[in-house]
């Protein structure tokens, strides 16, 4: 299992790197098939956000679904511990769901090769540098690579990423959304082939938005 630690506006000390690596190896206890753990540490320079200046995002990539968690704090070690706690809970739920599936053979689970839908999963990617100026950014053609483009001469930067997406049921999409910790999830619905988005409303209530894509 590979463990990578990178910083955005933050220097990664050897003490922090050792701390992260020591804690991250425990991921294998929940998922022996894990391939790598990516940890991104971001420092917010705005003094008004001192209480949440240190943000840590952890992404687990394995042969199963991608699982992600993030947290913010005034201290990056504390932020990592909070994010690791969230991640551990999601790993435990994924493991228990898999066991339940094998036991009952009735609960549908995502295909092992399934990738997170566009705009949901955010694996670490290299910085793209200065983006070219475009009035209408072109759609990316390479899977998994983030592309950033500026809208004309405005300060607006648009970040795009192309993901592979296999059709799934609404139940599977909700499960994927919970694993990555987002309030929404984009997917292709298996039976209708419609582009859809599930989202969290309140409590245990969820919504589904469907698009009737018309090819002209």
Secondary structure, DSSP 8 states (H G I E B T S, - for coil): -EEEEEEES----HHHHHHHHHHHTTHHHH-TTEEEEEEEEEE---GGGGGG-EEEEEEEEESS--EEEEEEESSHHHHHHHHHHHHHHHHHHHHHHHHHHHHHS-S----TT----TTT---------S--EESS-----SBT--EEEEETTSS-EEEE-B-----B-HHHHHHHHHHHT-SEEEEEBTTT--EEEEEEEETTEEEEEEE-----
